[in-house]
Amino acid sequence: MNKLVQFVKESYAELRKVIWPGRDDVVSSVKVVIISTVMVAAVLGLIDVLLLFGIRLAF
């Protein structure tokens, strides 16, 4: 039980050291992730369409 209490105390102490991001940082990071996801999806969709077109021409 002592180890558990010590673990919780140390975990709490470490969490107090963390510098949490502000709202602006989180919002800008989310925008980057959404834009990147849309761009990758568009590129993969284009590749898929081109491959499908090429396969239909071949057969």
N, C-alpha and C positions, 0 to 999 in steps of 0.2 A: 504494500500500500504506500510505503514511503517513496518508492521509485515513481509511482503514478503521480503523487503530489508534486514531487520534484520535477517531473516531466511537464506537468501543467504550468508550474511556476516559470520554468525556463522557456516554455513555448510562449507564454504571455509576455515575458521580458523581450524575447526576440521580435514579437509582433509590434511591440512599442517602438522598436527601432526602424520599422518599415516606413518609408516615405510613400504614402498612397498618392496616386495620380489625382489631379483635379478634374473637375467636370469637363473643362475645355480639352484637356489631354485625351480623355476617354472618348469624347465626341469626335475629335479629329482622327483618332485611331480607328474608330468604328467606320468612319467615312472611307478611310484608306482600304479597310478590309472589304467593304461593300463594293467599292469601285474596282478593286483588284478581282474580286469574285466575278463580277459582271464581265470584265474584260476577258478573263480566262474562259468563261462560259461561251462568250461570243467567238473566240478563236477556236475553241474545240467544236462548236457548232458549225463554223465555216469549214473546218477540216472534215467533219462528218459529211457535210453536204457535198463537198468536192470529191471525197472518196466514193460516196454513193453514186454521184454522176459518172465518175470514171468506171465504176463496176458496171453500171447500166450500159455504158458505151461498149465495154468489152464483151458483154454477153448480149 
